[in-house]
Amino acid sequence: MKMPVRFFMINQLLKNKEGMTPHQLHNQLKPVYGNEKQCNENAIDDHLMSMKGVGLVEVKNAVEDKDNNLVVTYAITEYGAARAQKYIAEFLI
């Protein structure tokens, strides 16, 4: 059984302290979650913005790419890492 997508995302962010973009997370999620509805860059960005709203992640960087699209890099916060250790430790890899 697969872990919930947000738990997988938290795992990836814990491993990549410098942060990740929704595109980078999508590349990690795709082999595990395939074509599930929640496994696309827009859904991943929505998950990240929700986690940002409760303080689990923060925006590390936001820049425009060559096509004038905003590319946001998210990183786990100390609070987010502590909450993950406390509440979902059994899912952390």
Backbone atoms as SQL, in Angstrom:
CREATE TABLE atoms (id INTEGER PRIMARY KEY, chain TEXT, resi INTEGER, resn TEXT, atom TEXT, x REAL, y REAL, z REAL);
INSERT INTO atoms VALUES
  (1, 'A', 1, 'MET', 'N', 0.840, -1.182, 0.000),
  (2, 'A', 1, 'MET', 'CA', 0.000, 0.000, 0.000),
  (3, 'A', 1, 'MET', 'C', 0.886, 1.247, 0.000),
  (4, 'A', 2, 'LYS', 'N', 0.513, 2.211, -0.831),
  (5, 'A', 2, 'LYS', 'CA', 1.277, 3.457, -0.934),
  (6, 'A', 2, 'LYS', 'C', 0.919, 4.388, 0.223),
  (7, 'A', 3, 'MET', 'N', 1.908, 5.186, 0.599),
  (8, 'A', 3, 'MET', 'CA', 1.640, 6.203, 1.614),
  (9, 'A', 3, 'MET', 'C', 0.884, 7.358, 0.971),
  (10, 'A', 4, 'PRO', 'N', 0.174, 8.153, 1.754),
  (11, 'A', 4, 'PRO', 'CA', -0.509, 9.326, 1.206),
  (12, 'A', 4, 'PRO', 'C', 0.489, 10.258, 0.495),
  (13, 'A', 5, 'VAL', 'N', 0.027, 10.908, -0.551),
  (14, 'A', 5, 'VAL', 'CA', 0.883, 11.768, -1.370),
  (15, 'A', 5, 'VAL', 'C', 1.591, 12.825, -0.536),
  (16, 'A', 6, 'ARG', 'N', 0.874, 13.462, 0.364),
  (17, 'A', 6, 'ARG', 'CA', 1.514, 14.526, 1.161),
  (18, 'A', 6, 'ARG', 'C', 2.625, 13.964, 2.042),
  (19, 'A', 7, 'PHE', 'N', 2.466, 12.754, 2.538),
  (20, 'A', 7, 'PHE', 'CA', 3.531, 12.143, 3.328),
  (21, 'A', 7, 'PHE', 'C', 4.756, 11.907, 2.443),
  (22, 'A', 8, 'PHE', 'N', 4.532, 11.438, 1.214),
  (23, 'A', 8, 'PHE', 'CA', 5.626, 11.232, 0.273),
  (24, 'A', 8, 'PHE', 'C', 6.325, 12.553, -0.016),
  (25, 'A', 9, 'MET', 'N', 5.547, 13.608, -0.204),
  (26, 'A', 9, 'MET', 'CA', 6.120, 14.922, -0.478),
  (27, 'A', 9, 'MET', 'C', 6.949, 15.403, 0.710),
  (28, 'A', 10, 'ILE', 'N', 6.445, 15.209, 1.911),
  (29, 'A', 10, 'ILE', 'CA', 7.191, 15.602, 3.107),
  (30, 'A', 10, 'ILE', 'C', 8.503, 14.833, 3.175),
  (31, 'A', 11, 'ASN', 'N', 8.469, 13.533, 2.873),
  (32, 'A', 11, 'ASN', 'CA', 9.695, 12.735, 2.832),
  (33, 'A', 11, 'ASN', 'C', 10.709, 13.338, 1.868),
  (34, 'A', 12, 'GLN', 'N', 10.263, 13.684, 0.678),
  (35, 'A', 12, 'GLN', 'CA', 11.159, 14.251, -0.318),
  (36, 'A', 12, 'GLN', 'C', 11.728, 15.593, 0.142),
  (37, 'A', 13, 'LEU', 'N', 10.898, 16.414, 0.747),
  (38, 'A', 13, 'LEU', 'CA', 11.367, 17.712, 1.233),
  (39, 'A', 13, 'LEU', 'C', 12.334, 17.557, 2.400),
  (40, 'A', 14, 'LEU', 'N', 12.136, 16.541, 3.228),
  (41, 'A', 14, 'LEU', 'CA', 13.081, 16.285, 4.318),
  (42, 'A', 14, 'LEU', 'C', 14.445, 15.864, 3.772),
  (43, 'A', 15, 'LYS', 'N', 14.447, 15.144, 2.668),
  (44, 'A', 15, 'LYS', 'CA', 15.696, 14.695, 2.043),
  (45, 'A', 15, 'LYS', 'C', 16.388, 15.813, 1.269),
  (46, 'A', 16, 'ASN', 'N', 15.622, 16.800, 0.831),
  (47, 'A', 16, 'ASN', 'CA', 16.145, 17.894, 0.007),
  (48, 'A', 16, 'ASN', 'C', 15.950, 19.207, 0.748),
  (49, 'A', 17, 'LYS', 'N', 16.778, 19.444, 1.717),
  (50, 'A', 17, 'LYS', 'CA', 16.627, 20.616, 2.595),
  (51, 'A', 17, 'LYS', 'C', 16.684, 21.936, 1.838),
  (52, 'A', 18, 'GLU', 'N', 17.346, 21.957, 0.666),
  (53, 'A', 18, 'GLU', 'CA', 17.440, 23.198, -0.103),
  (54, 'A', 18, 'GLU', 'C', 16.122, 23.552, -0.767),
  (55, 'A', 19, 'GLY', 'N', 15.202, 22.595, -0.813),
  (56, 'A', 19, 'GLY', 'CA', 13.878, 22.839, -1.366),
  (57, 'A', 19, 'GLY', 'C', 13.677, 22.182, -2.718),
  (58, 'A', 20, 'MET', 'N', 12.422, 22.122, -3.133),
  (59, 'A', 20, 'MET', 'CA', 12.059, 21.507, -4.402),
  (60, 'A', 20, 'MET', 'C', 10.912, 22.285, -5.032),
  (61, 'A', 21, 'THR', 'N', 10.869, 22.272, -6.344),
  (62, 'A', 21, 'THR', 'CA', 9.766, 22.880, -7.076),
  (63, 'A', 21, 'THR', 'C', 8.677, 21.821, -7.283),
  (64, 'A', 22, 'PRO', 'N', 7.463, 22.240, -7.595),
  (65, 'A', 22, 'PRO', 'CA', 6.427, 21.253, -7.919),
  (66, 'A', 22, 'PRO', 'C', 6.847, 20.322, -9.062),
  (67, 'A', 23, 'HIS', 'N', 7.585, 20.849, -10.028),
  (68, 'A', 23, 'HIS', 'CA', 8.060, 20.020, -11.134),
  (69, 'A', 23, 'HIS', 'C', 9.016, 18.928, -10.634),
  (70, 'A', 24, 'GLN', 'N', 9.936, 19.304, -9.761),
  (71, 'A', 24, 'GLN', 'CA', 10.873, 18.326, -9.209),
  (72, 'A', 24, 'GLN', 'C', 10.140, 17.276, -8.386),
  (73, 'A', 25, 'LEU', 'N', 9.174, 17.714, -7.587),
  (74, 'A', 25, 'LEU', 'CA', 8.389, 16.755, -6.810),
  (75, 'A', 25, 'LEU', 'C', 7.581, 15.843, -7.724),
  (76, 'A', 26, 'HIS', 'N', 7.033, 16.388, -8.798),
  (77, 'A', 26, 'HIS', 'CA', 6.276, 15.578, -9.743),
  (78, 'A', 26, 'HIS', 'C', 7.154, 14.464, -10.317),
  (79, 'A', 27, 'ASN', 'N', 8.399, 14.791, -10.646),
  (80, 'A', 27, 'ASN', 'CA', 9.317, 13.782, -11.172),
  (81, 'A', 27, 'ASN', 'C', 9.555, 12.658, -10.167),
  (82, 'A', 28, 'GLN', 'N', 9.516, 12.963, -8.883),
  (83, 'A', 28, 'GLN', 'CA', 9.686, 11.941, -7.842),
  (84, 'A', 28, 'GLN', 'C', 8.401, 11.158, -7.607),
  (85, 'A', 29, 'LEU', 'N', 7.263, 11.835, -7.708),
  (86, 'A', 29, 'LEU', 'CA', 5.968, 11.203, -7.450),
  (87, 'A', 29, 'LEU', 'C', 5.501, 10.308, -8.597),
  (88, 'A', 30, 'LYS', 'N', 5.793, 10.689, -9.810),
  (89, 'A', 30, 'LYS', 'CA', 5.261, 10.004, -10.996),
  (90, 'A', 30, 'LYS', 'C', 5.528, 8.498, -11.000),
  (91, 'A', 31, 'PRO', 'N', 6.739, 8.031, -10.688),
  (92, 'A', 31, 'PRO', 'CA', 6.969, 6.585, -10.702),
  (93, 'A', 31, 'PRO', 'C', 6.137, 5.820, -9.661),
  (94, 'A', 32, 'VAL', 'N', 5.776, 6.481, -8.576),
  (95, 'A', 32, 'VAL', 'CA', 5.031, 5.824, -7.496),
  (96, 'A', 32, 'VAL', 'C', 3.521, 5.951, -7.702),
  (97, 'A', 33, 'TYR', 'N', 3.059, 7.134, -8.061),
  (98, 'A', 33, 'TYR', 'CA', 1.621, 7.411, -8.134),
  (99, 'A', 33, 'TYR', 'C', 1.071, 7.441, -9.558),
  (100, 'A', 34, 'GLY', 'N', 1.959, 7.360, -10.557),
  (101, 'A', 34, 'GLY', 'CA', 1.539, 7.265, -11.949),
  (102, 'A', 34, 'GLY', 'C', 0.625, 8.395, -12.382),
  (103, 'A', 35, 'ASN', 'N', -0.502, 8.023, -12.950),
  (104, 'A', 35, 'ASN', 'CA', -1.444, 9.006, -13.491),
  (105, 'A', 35, 'ASN', 'C', -2.593, 9.319, -12.543),
  (106, 'A', 36, 'GLU', 'N', -2.393, 9.099, -11.255),
  (107, 'A', 36, 'GLU', 'CA', -3.440, 9.458, -10.296),
  (108, 'A', 36, 'GLU', 'C', -3.731, 10.954, -10.403),
  (109, 'A', 37, 'LYS', 'N', -4.978, 11.305, -10.142),
  (110, 'A', 37, 'LYS', 'CA', -5.427, 12.696, -10.270),
  (111, 'A', 37, 'LYS', 'C', -4.574, 13.664, -9.447),
  (112, 'A', 38, 'GLN', 'N', -4.127, 13.222, -8.290),
  (113, 'A', 38, 'GLN', 'CA', -3.350, 14.090, -7.407),
  (114, 'A', 38, 'GLN', 'C', -1.875, 14.165, -7.803),
  (115, 'A', 39, 'CYS', 'N', -1.504, 13.456, -8.861),
  (116, 'A', 39, 'CYS', 'CA', -0.103, 13.432, -9.290),
  (117, 'A', 39, 'CYS', 'C', 0.090, 14.243, -10.569),
  (118, 'A', 40, 'ASN', 'N', -0.149, 15.531, -10.472),
  (119, 'A', 40, 'ASN', 'CA', 0.185, 16.454, -11.556),
  (120, 'A', 40, 'ASN', 'C', 0.719, 17.727, -10.905),
  (121, 'A', 41, 'GLU', 'N', 1.416, 18.518, -11.661),
  (122, 'A', 41, 'GLU', 'CA', 2.095, 19.680, -11.073),
  (123, 'A', 41, 'GLU', 'C', 1.140, 20.663, -10.412),
  (124, 'A', 42, 'ASN', 'N', -0.037, 20.871, -10.977),
  (125, 'A', 42, 'ASN', 'CA', -0.994, 21.797, -10.357),
  (126, 'A', 42, 'ASN', 'C', -1.487, 21.268, -9.013),
  (127, 'A', 43, 'ALA', 'N', -1.813, 19.982, -8.939),
  (128, 'A', 43, 'ALA', 'CA', -2.273, 19.387, -7.677),
  (129, 'A', 43, 'ALA', 'C', -1.152, 19.413, -6.633),
  (130, 'A', 44, 'ILE', 'N', 0.063, 19.140, -7.078),
  (131, 'A', 44, 'ILE', 'CA', 1.216, 19.161, -6.165),
  (132, 'A', 44, 'ILE', 'C', 1.419, 20.570, -5.630),
  (133, 'A', 45, 'ASP', 'N', 1.303, 21.580, -6.501),
  (134, 'A', 45, 'ASP', 'CA', 1.427, 22.967, -6.058),
  (135, 'A', 45, 'ASP', 'C', 0.321, 23.309, -5.054),
  (136, 'A', 46, 'ASP', 'N', -0.889, 22.823, -5.297),
  (137, 'A', 46, 'ASP', 'CA', -1.989, 23.046, -4.348),
  (138, 'A', 46, 'ASP', 'C', -1.675, 22.422, -2.991),
  (139, 'A', 47, 'HIS', 'N', -1.146, 21.188, -3.004),
  (140, 'A', 47, 'HIS', 'CA', -0.752, 20.530, -1.751),
  (141, 'A', 47, 'HIS', 'C', 0.296, 21.379, -1.015),
  (142, 'A', 48, 'LEU', 'N', 1.289, 21.852, -1.766),
  (143, 'A', 48, 'LEU', 'CA', 2.359, 22.649, -1.155),
  (144, 'A', 48, 'LEU', 'C', 1.830, 23.955, -0.576),
  (145, 'A', 49, 'MET', 'N', 0.927, 24.611, -1.294),
  (146, 'A', 49, 'MET', 'CA', 0.362, 25.862, -0.778),
  (147, 'A', 49, 'MET', 'C', -0.463, 25.599, 0.486),
  (148, 'A', 50, 'SER', 'N', -1.160, 24.482, 0.542),
  (149, 'A', 50, 'SER', 'CA', -1.911, 24.128, 1.753),
  (150, 'A', 50, 'SER', 'C', -0.961, 23.873, 2.918),
  (151, 'A', 51, 'MET', 'N', 0.113, 23.161, 2.645),
  (152, 'A', 51, 'MET', 'CA', 1.100, 22.889, 3.698),
  (153, 'A', 51, 'MET', 'C', 1.795, 24.176, 4.134),
  (154, 'A', 52, 'LYS', 'N', 1.978, 25.108, 3.195),
  (155, 'A', 52, 'LYS', 'CA', 2.546, 26.410, 3.547),
  (156, 'A', 52, 'LYS', 'C', 1.603, 27.168, 4.466),
  (157, 'A', 53, 'GLY', 'N', 0.316, 27.063, 4.195),
  (158, 'A', 53, 'GLY', 'CA', -0.687, 27.775, 4.991),
  (159, 'A', 53, 'GLY', 'C', -0.691, 27.380, 6.456),
  (160, 'A', 54, 'VAL', 'N', -0.272, 26.156, 6.746),
  (161, 'A', 54, 'VAL', 'CA', -0.239, 25.702, 8.141),
  (162, 'A', 54, 'VAL', 'C', 1.185, 25.646, 8.692),
  (163, 'A', 55, 'GLY', 'N', 2.146, 26.169, 7.913),
  (164, 'A', 55, 'GLY', 'CA', 3.506, 26.311, 8.417),
  (165, 'A', 55, 'GLY', 'C', 4.421, 25.110, 8.254),
  (166, 'A', 56, 'LEU', 'N', 4.003, 24.099, 7.502),
  (167, 'A', 56, 'LEU', 'CA', 4.854, 22.914, 7.322),
  (168, 'A', 56, 'LEU', 'C', 5.970, 23.162, 6.314),
  (169, 'A', 57, 'VAL', 'N', 5.688, 23.985, 5.321),
  (170, 'A', 57, 'VAL', 'CA', 6.702, 24.330, 4.319),
  (171, 'A', 57, 'VAL', 'C', 6.748, 25.844, 4.165),
  (172, 'A', 58, 'GLU', 'N', 7.834, 26.310, 3.550),
  (173, 'A', 58, 'GLU', 'CA', 7.989, 27.736, 3.284),
  (174, 'A', 58, 'GLU', 'C', 8.483, 27.918, 1.856),
  (175, 'A', 59, 'VAL', 'N', 8.285, 29.097, 1.337),
  (176, 'A', 59, 'VAL', 'CA', 8.794, 29.436, 0.007),
  (177, 'A', 59, 'VAL', 'C', 10.248, 29.847, 0.167),
  (178, 'A', 60, 'LYS', 'N', 11.129, 29.146, -0.529),
  (179, 'A', 60, 'LYS', 'CA', 12.552, 29.470, -0.487),
  (180, 'A', 60, 'LYS', 'C', 12.942, 30.420, -1.607),
  (181, 'A', 61, 'ASN', 'N', 12.256, 30.275, -2.747),
  (182, 'A', 61, 'ASN', 'CA', 12.610, 31.074, -3.908),
  (183, 'A', 61, 'ASN', 'C', 11.416, 31.115, -4.855),
  (184, 'A', 62, 'ALA', 'N', 11.282, 32.210, -5.552),
  (185, 'A', 62, 'ALA', 'CA', 10.247, 32.340, -6.577),
  (186, 'A', 62, 'ALA', 'C', 10.820, 33.181, -7.708),
  (187, 'A', 63, 'VAL', 'N', 10.879, 32.577, -8.881),
  (188, 'A', 63, 'VAL', 'CA', 11.428, 33.261, -10.050),
  (189, 'A', 63, 'VAL', 'C', 10.557, 32.975, -11.271),
  (190, 'A', 64, 'GLU', 'N', 10.713, 33.802, -12.279),
  (191, 'A', 64, 'GLU', 'CA', 10.029, 33.564, -13.547),
  (192, 'A', 64, 'GLU', 'C', 10.954, 32.765, -14.453),
  (193, 'A', 65, 'ASP', 'N', 10.384, 31.773, -15.143),
  (194, 'A', 65, 'ASP', 'CA', 11.181, 31.036, -16.120),
  (195, 'A', 65, 'ASP', 'C', 11.169, 31.774, -17.448),
  (196, 'A', 66, 'LYS', 'N', 11.772, 31.190, -18.462),
  (197, 'A', 66, 'LYS', 'CA', 11.881, 31.857, -19.765),
  (198, 'A', 66, 'LYS', 'C', 10.539, 32.093, -20.430),
  (199, 'A', 67, 'ASP', 'N', 9.501, 31.343, -20.000),
  (200, 'A', 67, 'ASP', 'CA', 8.154, 31.504, -20.549),
  (201, 'A', 67, 'ASP', 'C', 7.269, 32.383, -19.665),
  (202, 'A', 68, 'ASN', 'N', 7.887, 33.103, -18.728),
  (203, 'A', 68, 'ASN', 'CA', 7.192, 33.993, -17.800),
  (204, 'A', 68, 'ASN', 'C', 6.244, 33.260, -16.854),
  (205, 'A', 69, 'ASN', 'N', 6.531, 31.990, -16.567),
  (206, 'A', 69, 'ASN', 'CA', 5.784, 31.236, -15.563),
  (207, 'A', 69, 'ASN', 'C', 6.510, 31.334, -14.231),
  (208, 'A', 70, 'LEU', 'N', 5.763, 31.476, -13.166),
  (209, 'A', 70, 'LEU', 'CA', 6.360, 31.554, -11.841),
  (210, 'A', 70, 'LEU', 'C', 6.800, 30.159, -11.396),
  (211, 'A', 71, 'VAL', 'N', 8.045, 30.034, -10.995),
  (212, 'A', 71, 'VAL', 'CA', 8.594, 28.773, -10.504),
  (213, 'A', 71, 'VAL', 'C', 8.936, 28.978, -9.032),
  (214, 'A', 72, 'VAL', 'N', 8.214, 28.274, -8.163),
  (215, 'A', 72, 'VAL', 'CA', 8.374, 28.439, -6.724),
  (216, 'A', 72, 'VAL', 'C', 9.100, 27.231, -6.157),
  (217, 'A', 73, 'THR', 'N', 10.086, 27.485, -5.318),
  (218, 'A', 73, 'THR', 'CA', 10.802, 26.423, -4.617),
  (219, 'A', 73, 'THR', 'C', 10.331, 26.419, -3.169),
  (220, 'A', 74, 'TYR', 'N', 9.856, 25.259, -2.723),
  (221, 'A', 74, 'TYR', 'CA', 9.360, 25.089, -1.355),
  (222, 'A', 74, 'TYR', 'C', 10.345, 24.246, -0.557),
  (223, 'A', 75, 'ALA', 'N', 10.467, 24.549, 0.737),
  (224, 'A', 75, 'ALA', 'CA', 11.324, 23.773, 1.631),
  (225, 'A', 75, 'ALA', 'C', 10.556, 23.485, 2.919),
  (226, 'A', 76, 'ILE', 'N', 10.888, 22.388, 3.548),
  (227, 'A', 76, 'ILE', 'CA', 10.265, 22.022, 4.817),
  (228, 'A', 76, 'ILE', 'C', 10.761, 22.987, 5.900),
  (229, 'A', 77, 'THR', 'N', 9.898, 23.354, 6.808),
  (230, 'A', 77, 'THR', 'CA', 10.291, 24.218, 7.926),
  (231, 'A', 77, 'THR', 'C', 10.731, 23.341, 9.100),
  (232, 'A', 78, 'GLU', 'N', 11.363, 23.942, 10.074),
  (233, 'A', 78, 'GLU', 'CA', 11.713, 23.195, 11.287),
  (234, 'A', 78, 'GLU', 'C', 10.446, 22.665, 11.947),
  (235, 'A', 79, 'TYR', 'N', 9.418, 23.488, 11.953),
  (236, 'A', 79, 'TYR', 'CA', 8.124, 23.088, 12.503),
  (237, 'A', 79, 'TYR', 'C', 7.586, 21.877, 11.737),
  (238, 'A', 80, 'GLY', 'N', 7.653, 21.931, 10.412),
  (239, 'A', 80, 'GLY', 'CA', 7.170, 20.832, 9.589),
  (240, 'A', 80, 'GLY', 'C', 7.937, 19.553, 9.832),
  (241, 'A', 81, 'ALA', 'N', 9.256, 19.659, 9.956),
  (242, 'A', 81, 'ALA', 'CA', 10.080, 18.478, 10.218),
  (243, 'A', 81, 'ALA', 'C', 9.749, 17.884, 11.593),
  (244, 'A', 82, 'ALA', 'N', 9.558, 18.741, 12.581),
  (245, 'A', 82, 'ALA', 'CA', 9.226, 18.259, 13.929),
  (246, 'A', 82, 'ALA', 'C', 7.854, 17.588, 13.943),
  (247, 'A', 83, 'ARG', 'N', 6.888, 18.180, 13.251),
  (248, 'A', 83, 'ARG', 'CA', 5.538, 17.587, 13.193),
  (249, 'A', 83, 'ARG', 'C', 5.577, 16.241, 12.481),
  (250, 'A', 84, 'ALA', 'N', 6.368, 16.154, 11.418),
  (251, 'A', 84, 'ALA', 'CA', 6.490, 14.889, 10.683),
  (252, 'A', 84, 'ALA', 'C', 7.067, 13.807, 11.596),
  (253, 'A', 85, 'GLN', 'N', 8.121, 14.146, 12.338),
  (254, 'A', 85, 'GLN', 'CA', 8.728, 13.172, 13.260),
  (255, 'A', 85, 'GLN', 'C', 7.744, 12.743, 14.339),
  (256, 'A', 86, 'LYS', 'N', 6.922, 13.666, 14.781),
  (257, 'A', 86, 'LYS', 'CA', 5.987, 13.365, 15.867),
  (258, 'A', 86, 'LYS', 'C', 4.784, 12.545, 15.380),
  (259, 'A', 87, 'TYR', 'N', 4.217, 12.915, 14.221),
  (260, 'A', 87, 'TYR', 'CA', 2.941, 12.326, 13.817),
  (261, 'A', 87, 'TYR', 'C', 2.996, 11.300, 12.694),
  (262, 'A', 88, 'ILE', 'N', 4.019, 11.343, 11.868),
  (263, 'A', 88, 'ILE', 'CA', 4.054, 10.365, 10.766),
  (264, 'A', 88, 'ILE', 'C', 5.404, 9.667, 10.679),
  (265, 'A', 89, 'ALA', 'N', 6.069, 9.511, 11.789),
  (266, 'A', 89, 'ALA', 'CA', 7.399, 8.903, 11.796),
  (267, 'A', 89, 'ALA', 'C', 7.420, 7.540, 11.113),
  (268, 'A', 90, 'GLU', 'N', 6.341, 6.775, 11.220),
  (269, 'A', 90, 'GLU', 'CA', 6.313, 5.443, 10.609),
  (270, 'A', 90, 'GLU', 'C', 6.309, 5.507, 9.081),
  (271, 'A', 91, 'PHE', 'N', 5.999, 6.667, 8.512),
  (272, 'A', 91, 'PHE', 'CA', 5.998, 6.827, 7.058),
  (273, 'A', 91, 'PHE', 'C', 7.292, 7.449, 6.537),
  (274, 'A', 92, 'LEU', 'N', 8.151, 7.908, 7.418),
  (275, 'A', 92, 'LEU', 'CA', 9.373, 8.565, 6.982),
  (276, 'A', 92, 'LEU', 'C', 10.406, 7.520, 6.581),
  (277, 'A', 93, 'ILE', 'N', 11.024, 7.750, 5.450),
  (278, 'A', 93, 'ILE', 'CA', 11.996, 6.787, 4.907),
  (279, 'A', 93, 'ILE', 'C', 13.394, 7.271, 5.199);
